[in-house]
Amino acid sequence: MNLDHSILTIITFLPLAGAVLLAFLPDRGKLMQWCALGVTLVTFIATLHLPAHYNYSAASGSFQFDQNLGWIASPAIRYHLGVDGLSMWLVVLTGFLAPLGVLISWRVIDTRRKLFYIQFLLLQVAMFGVFVSLDLFLYYGFWELSLVPMVVLIAIFGRTENRRRAALKYFLYTFISSAILLVGMLWVYAQTGTFDVPTLIQLAATHGISTNSTALWLASLAFLGAFAVKVPIFPLHGWLSDAIFEAPTAAVMVLAGKLGLYSILRFSFGIFPDQSRHIAPLLIALGAIGVVYGALIALVQNDLKRLAAFATLGHVSLVVLGIFSFTISGIDGGIYATLNEGIGGAALFILLGVLYERYTTYDMRSLGGLAQKLPWMVTFYVITALSVVGLPMLNGFVGEFLVLSGSMQSAIRNHTGWTVLATTGVILTASYMLWMIQRIFYGDLGHKSTMMPAVDLDAREHLTLWPLALVMLAMGVASPFWMRAIDGAGTVLAQQTVQTVQPTSVPVDAATSSPTVTASTPTATEAR
């Protein structure tokens, strides 16, 4: 049986079927947990069909596992799904993290479990849909769907009385920007008569979307603004700290980064390549500032959740720096670093959640001296920290190296200075991660450490953390396995912006004017 033409539909809607099943089952014992775990494991196994049957020798820029069916005649909306080297591994990553999220929530969520796991599965549906949709209207439906379960998870399952405030802040940031995005999408449809993403990319390559440069510029800002909030890009990160502080671990594992970064690469770069290059100097500057700002704020935190929130800001800002360099190495590194942020960030938040289960605090001043009592836990903390800071042989190094080398080779104006500034973030990241470990495990005993019994990782927690640790190592030593697909997507994205640039009357400030495009763009292989 050939699943290639239906596998994306199966992957996307398996969690929805699971959510419906959970809705009809009684919430007693561990039934909700076991059912949610079964659904997420089956879905993850289904995602492995993609790399196993992906045609790595296919022409760059082509979409695979394509399913293109008519849906609504007027307006012209199609059920169009497909993946390429940009989205395939993000689909697998989403499937991989879902069962780990269920495992880490096994004991933590002890009330309203049916609601929690239904919302968690709906969040998986939304994320899969965003990554595989090749129709703008279909994409927007999944994009908006991702907002609802996240708000519910934060508002109901947050850990303090401020959870509803954090949920409202997250909702307002993302909903308002998404409404503006919808206006931009409708304008694009009014100009072209289609929501089909491959068609729009082809029209953009030939300057066939519109001859009105001002309208194109405003539409591109509508797209980029919504995606920048979702990433978030500095200074649009106002929701991030509170949302991460309140959100349960399973939700926070997928909260930041992936949806927004993917959308910039797919839609901003694909549909508005000229405008993306014009605004690149500003985004490179904001990326570099975000790296240093996030690291400096993380360095002075006492609360572990807030430290992790600003660490996330620094990591996604590094990706922004890389992708807006418009070099193949920078874009490849940005895509790889997005995967790394999903792996390393998930491991860090899981470990923080495990520590909170034992000591009911995220305050590092209340901890300390736990290394001898919790040998397995400190081992995983150290592995995760070394991955996050980019130690060679672990996954973080590959993406970080490609981003910084690609940014240094960019033709974008003032890239060198901003790349040098961002490079200092490597030192600052090592500082706050290693200091965190020192304070928790090797510092003086805090009152929580002395008053509460030490319990090391149990079998369920080992089962959650070992896969992440093994993937960190595998992505560090065998990066070409992942890069085979990624490099094709990075090459196309870099070439699209070079091929379409032409003198225009785009109303852009002199500080962000487009540079001269060089003919030679270094490949990821050359950079490595």
N, C-alpha and C positions, 0 to 999 in steps of 0.2 A: 504493500500500500504506500503510495507516494503522498507524504504529508506536506511537501514543500509549498503547495498552494493554499494550505489551510492552517499551517502550524502557528502563524502569528495570531490568527483568530483564537485558536485553542489556548495559546499562552495568555492572551489578553483576558479572556473571559472565564478561564478556569477558576481564578479567585472569586469572580462574581458568582459562579455556581456554588462555590464553597460558602460564600456569605449567605446565599439563599438557603442552603442546607442548614447552616447554623441557626438561622432565624426560626426554623421549624423544630429544632431540637431543644429539649429541656436543659436548663442551665443547672446541672448538678454534678457533683464530683469534679473530675478532671475531663469531662466530656468535651467541653469547649476547646481546651488546650489540645487534646489529642486530635480532634477533627481539624482544627486550624493547622496543626503541624502536618497532618496527612495531606491537606490541600496544598500547602506551600511546598512540601517535598515533591509532590507530583508535578507541580508547576515548574519547580527548578529543574527536574529531570527533563521536562519538555523543552526548556530553554537550551539545554545542551544539544538539541537537534541542530541548532543554528550553527555553532562553530564546527560541528561534526560534518555538516553537509554544505558548508559555505564554499563557494568557488573562489579561491584566493587568486586564481589567475584571470578572473574576469576583468573586463575593462574598468578602470577607475571611474567612479562617478555613477556606476550602474547600481540599481537597487535589486536585491535578491529576495526570494520567498515572496514575490510580489502577488498581491491579491487586489484586483481592481474591478469593482462591481458598481453598477448604477444604483443610486439610492434615491435622490430627489432630483426631478427634472428641472424645476425652476424654483429657486436658484440652483445652479448646476453644482450639486454636492454628490460626491462619490465616496463609496466605502473603499478607500485605497490604502493599503498597508504595504510596507516594505522596509527592509533594513539594508544598511551598508556598513562599511568599516567604522563609521562614527557611532552608529546606534546599536550594532549587534552586541558588543561587549557590555554596553549599559543595560541591555535587556537581561543578559546572563547575570550581571552583578545584582540587579534588582531581584531576580529569582533566587540567587545565592543568599542574600541577606535576609529574605523573608522568614525562612525556618529558624534562623538564628534569633530573629526578633521574637518569634513565638517562644523559643526555649528560654530566653532571658526574662520573659514576662511570666513564666510558669507559676511562680509563687508571688511575684510582686503584685500582680493584678488579682485581687481576691474578692472584689465586689464588681457587679455589673459586667461580668466577664463576657457575656454574650454580646453586649454593645461594643466592648473593646475589640474583640476579635472580628466582628463584622466590619467595623470601621477600618481596622488594620487591613483586612482583605480588600475593601473598596479602595484603599490607598494604593495597593498593589495594582489593581485594575487601572487606575488613573495613570500611574507611572508607566506601565507597559504601553498604554494607549498613546501617551505623549511620544514615546520613543519610536513607535512603529507607524504612526499616522502620516500619510503623505497627501492628505487633503486638509487645507487650512481650517475649514469649518469643523471637521472631525477632530483635528488636533485641539482646537479651542474647547470643544466639549470635554475632552479628557483633562485639559489644562485647568478648567474651572472645577471639574470633579475632584481634582487633587486638593482643592482648597477646603471642601466640606469636611471630609474625615479628619484632616489635620486640626481644624478648628475644634471639632468635637473632642478629639483626643486630648488636646491641650486644656480645653475648658472644663472637662469632666474629670480627667485623670491626672491633672497637674498636682503638684505636691504641696502647694501652699494656698492661702486664701487669695493670692494675687493671680491665680491661674486664669480667671475670666478676663481680667484686664490684659494679660499677655495674649490670650486668644483673640480678643477684640483688636488689639494692636496689629497682630499678624493678619487678621481678616481685612482691616482697613488698608494696610499697606498693599496687600496683594490684590484685593478686589478692585480698588480704585485704579491701579495701574493696569489691571486686566481689562477694565472697561475701556480704557484708552486704546489698548491693544485691539479690541474688537472694532473700534472705529477705524483704525489703520487697516485691518483686514477687509472691512467692507469697502473702503476706498480702493484697495487693490483689486477687489472683485469688480467694482464699478468700472475700472479702467480696462480690465482684461477679460471679464466674463468667465473666469475660472478660479476655483480654489485649489486646483491640482498643483502640488508643490514642484514636481519635475518640470511641468509646463512653465510655471512662473520662473524657475531658475533659468530655463532656456530663453525666455523673454528678457530676463534681466541681462543675460550675456550679450544680447543684441540691442539693448536699450529700447526694448519694445513695450515696457510697462506704461510709461508716460513720458511725454516731452516736457512736462511741467516740472522743472528741477526743484522749485520751492515745495510743491506738494510732495514730491518724492522724499525730500529731506524731512518734512514733517512726519510722513508716514514711517520713515525709518526710525525716527525718534520715538514714535508710539510703540513700535516693536521693541526697540532696544531698551526703552524705559521700563517696560513690564518685565523684560528678562533681567535687567540689572537689579530690580527690586528682589526678584526671586533668587538671585545668586547667593547673597547680595553683594553688590559692588559698593565700596566706600564712595560717598557717605550715605548710601541708602540702606544702611544696615541697622536702623533703629529698632526693628522688630526682633533681631536675631538673638540678642542676649536674653531677653525676657522669655522668648519662646523656647529656647534651649533649656533655660533654667527650670521651666515648668513642665515641659513635655516629658512623657514617659520614655524610657530608653528605646523601646522598639520604634517609636515615632521619630525620635530625634536622630536615629540612625539614617533616616532618609529625608531629613528636613531641609538641609541647605545644599546648594551647589549643583547637583546633577541636572535637574530640570532646566534651570536657567542657563547654565553653561552650554548644554546641548542645544537649547533653542537659539542662542546667539549664533552658534556655528551653523546650524541648519537653516535658519530663517533670516537672520540679519545678514550673515555673510552670503547666503544663497540668493536672496531676493533683492538685497540692497548692497551689492559689493562696493560700488563707488562710494556711497555714503559711509559705509563701514570704514573704508580706508581714509576718508576725509576726517573722521572723528577718532581715528586710531591714536594720534598723539595724546589726546586727552585721556583716552582709556588706558594707555600705557602708563601715564602719569598717575592716574587713580589706582591702577593695579599696584604700582611700586609703593605708593603711599599706604595703601591698604595692607600690604605685606608688613611694613615696618610698624604702622599704627596698631594692627592686630597683635603683633608680637610684643610691643611695648606694654599695651594694656594687659595682655595675658601675664606678663612678667610681674605685675604688681598685685595680682589677684590672690586672695586667700580662699575664695570659694572655687572648688574644682570644676563645677558646672560652668561658671562664668569664664574660667580659664579656658575650658574646652571651646566655649562659644567664640571667644576672640581668636583662639588658635584656628578655628574653622574659617574665620574671616581672612586671616593671613594666608591660609592654604588656597582658598578660592581666588584670592587676589593675585596670587602667583600664576594661576591658570589664566586669568584675564591678561596679565602681562604677556604671557607666551602666545596666546592665540591672536592678540592684536599686533604682534610683531609681523604677521603675515609671511613668515618663513615656514617652510615645510617642517623644519626641526621644531620650531616654536609651537606650531599647531599640533604636530604629533605628540610633543611633550605635554601640551595642555590637555589633550584627550587622555593620555596615559596618566597624568596627574589627577584628572577627574576620577578615574578608576581607583587610583591610590587613595584619594581622599575618602572615597566610599569604604575602602577596606580598612585603612588606618583609623579613620574617624569612627567607624562602627566598633572596632576593637577598643578604642579609648573610651567611648561612651558605655560599652558593656562593662568594662573594668570599673569605671566609676560607679555604675549601678550596682555591681557586685559588692564594692566597698561600702556603699550606702546601705545595702541590706544588712550588713554586719554591724555598722556603727551609727546608722541613722543620722549621718552628717556628711556634708561636703566641705566642711571647714578644715583646712589643712592644719590650723593651729590646735585643733582638738585631737590630732592624730600624731603619729611618729613612732619610731622604733619597732615597726611591724615586720621587718625583714626576716628575723629569726622565727617569728610566729607564723608567718604566711609565706613560705618559700616558693610555692607554686604561683601565688598571686604576684609576688615581686618579679618573678621570672617573666611572666607575660607583660607586666608593666614595662619592664626594661626592653623587651623585644618590640613592643608597640612604640615606645619612645624613640628607639633607634630607627625604626621604620619612618616615623614622622619627621625626624630631623634629617633623613636622607643618607643614612649610612650605606656605603657601597656594599653590594651583595643583597640588599633588601630593596623592596619595590620603590620606596620613596626616592631613591637616588636617581633612577632612570628618568622619571618624569621631570624632576628638578633640574638635572643636568641638561636635558634637551630644551627645556624652557629657557634657561639662562643662556645657553649657547646660541639658541635660535634668536633670542631677543638681542643679543650682542651683534648678530650678523644682519639685523633688520635694516631695511632702507627707510624706515619711519624716522622722522625728524626727532632729535634729542633722545634717541633710544639708549645711547650709551650711558648717559648720566643716570637715567631712571633704572637701568639694569644694574648698575653699580649699587645704587641705593637699595634695590630689592635684594641684592646678594647679601647685604648686611643682615637681612632677615634670617638667613641660614644660621648665623651666629646667635641671634636673639632667640630663634626657635629652640636651638640646642640648650640655651640658657634656661628658658622657662620649663622645658620638659624635664631636663635633668635635675633642676632645682625642685620641681614637684616631687620627683622620686625620692630625692634626698630628704625632703621635709616629711613625707608620708612614711617612709620605710627605714630611714637611717638617722633621723633627727631624734631629739629628746622626746621621751614619752609624753604624750598629751593625756588629758584626763579621760577621753574616750578609750584610748588604748589601754589604760590601766584598769578602768572600771568594767569593761565588757570583755567577755571571753573571745579568744581568737579562733576563728574557724576558717581553715583553708578551703580551696576550691573543691566542690563536690563533683560527682560524675557528670551531672547535667551541665555544669559550667565548663568543665574540661571539654565536653562535647561541643560546646558553643565556641570556645576560644581556639582550640587546636586547628580547625579548618582555616581560620583567619591567619594564624601564624604561618601555616604551611603555604598559603597563597602569597603572603608577604615575601617569603623566601623564593617561591617559584617565579613570581613576577620580577624579582631582582636578578636571578641568575638565568632565566629563560625568557627574557623580554621579547626576543624575535617571534615567539609563538603568538603573542598578542599583537605585536607590531605588524605582522603580515597584513592584517586587515586594516589596521589603523593608518598605516603609511599611505595606502591608496586613497583614503578619505582626506588625509592631510594634504596630499599632493594636489588633489582636485580643488580643495578650498583655497589653497595658496594661489593656484593658477587662475581661478575664477576672478579674483580681485585684480590680478595683473592684467588679464586679457581685456577686462571691460573698462579699465580706467581711461578716460579721455577728458580733455579740458571741458569744464562745464561752468555754468554760472551759479553753482550751488552757494547759497548764502552762508558761508562759514567764516568764522573769525580767523584772523591771520595766525593766531597762535595754534590753530588746529588745521592749517591748510595742508593739502596733500603733498607729499614729497615726490620727487622724481622716482619713477619705478625702474629698478635695475632689471636687466634681462636674466641675470643669473641668480637663482634662488637655491640656497644649499638644501640638499635633501637630508632627511633624518639619518640615513645611512652614513653620509659624509660627516655629519655632526658627531655620530657615535664613533 
